[in-house]
């Protein structure tokens, strides 16, 4: 789906990435989990643009999977003590 994935230099140059997402929902993904949290590793301008370019749930989810497949965190620990909705 995405031909090029632009990542922050910090994420790209890191030896180890530990992903610490919160348990929450999202209007375009139903459940966000660790995959949506890695969306923060792409530059803000692309994040804003992708919300408008991929408005169908299937397209947005595929785009998130594309980003996650490039960044590949070594460990995911989800905080589910207080969940967020919306």
LUMRO-951098 format. One line per 5 residues: number of its first residue (from 1); for each residue x, y, z of C-alpha. Coordinates in nm, 2 decimals, decimal comma. Example, Ala and Ser with C-alpha at 12.3 -4.5 7.8 and 13.67 -1.06 7.14 Angstrom:
! residues 2
1) 1,23:-0,45:0,78 ~ 1,37:-0,11:0,71
! end
This chain:
! residues 86
1) 0,00:0,00:0,00 ~ 0,26:0,26:0,10 ~ 0,55:0,27:-0,14 ~ 0,79:0,45:0,10 ~ 0,77:0,47:0,48
6) 0,94:0,77:0,63 ~ 1,05:0,72:0,99 ~ 1,19:0,95:1,25 ~ 1,57:0,94:1,26 ~ 1,57:0,83:1,62
11) 1,34:0,53:1,55 ~ 1,54:0,44:1,23 ~ 1,88:0,46:1,40 ~ 1,78:0,28:1,73 ~ 1,93:-0,06:1,81
16) 1,62:-0,17:2,01 ~ 1,27:-0,04:2,00 ~ 1,04:-0,10:2,29 ~ 0,67:-0,02:2,22 ~ 0,46:0,10:2,51
21) 0,10:0,15:2,38 ~ -0,21:0,22:2,59 ~ -0,52:0,00:2,55 ~ -0,77:0,21:2,35 ~ -1,00:0,23:2,05
26) -0,97:0,43:1,73 ~ -1,25:0,54:1,49 ~ -1,06:0,39:1,19 ~ -0,92:0,07:1,35 ~ -1,16:-0,03:1,63
31) -0,87:-0,15:1,85 ~ -0,53:0,02:1,82 ~ -0,29:-0,19:2,01 ~ 0,09:-0,19:1,95 ~ 0,06:-0,14:1,57
36) -0,12:0,20:1,59 ~ 0,13:0,32:1,85 ~ 0,41:0,28:1,60 ~ 0,23:0,54:1,38 ~ 0,41:0,80:1,60
41) 0,74:0,70:1,44 ~ 0,65:0,87:1,11 ~ 0,68:1,24:1,07 ~ 0,37:1,45:1,18 ~ 0,29:1,58:0,83
46) 0,26:1,22:0,70 ~ 0,05:1,12:1,00 ~ -0,20:1,40:0,93 ~ -0,20:1,33:0,56 ~ -0,25:0,95:0,60
51) -0,56:1,00:0,82 ~ -0,72:1,17:0,52 ~ -0,58:0,95:0,24 ~ -0,67:0,62:0,41 ~ -1,02:0,69:0,54
56) -1,16:0,34:0,49 ~ -1,10:0,11:0,79 ~ -0,93:-0,15:0,56 ~ -0,70:0,10:0,40 ~ -0,60:0,27:0,72
61) -0,53:-0,07:0,89 ~ -0,32:-0,18:0,59 ~ -0,12:0,14:0,61 ~ -0,06:0,09:0,98 ~ 0,06:-0,27:0,91
66) 0,30:-0,13:0,65 ~ 0,45:0,11:0,90 ~ 0,47:-0,16:1,17 ~ 0,64:-0,40:0,93 ~ 0,92:-0,15:0,87
71) 0,98:-0,04:1,23 ~ 0,95:-0,39:1,39 ~ 0,97:-0,32:1,77 ~ 1,16:-0,58:1,97 ~ 0,92:-0,58:2,26
76) 0,56:-0,46:2,30 ~ 0,42:-0,40:2,65 ~ 0,06:-0,27:2,66 ~ -0,08:-0,06:2,95 ~ -0,43:-0,19:3,00
81) -0,50:-0,06:3,35 ~ -0,71:0,22:3,23 ~ -0,84:0,19:2,88 ~ -0,93:0,48:2,65 ~ -1,23:0,49:2,41
86) -1,26:0,72:2,11
! end
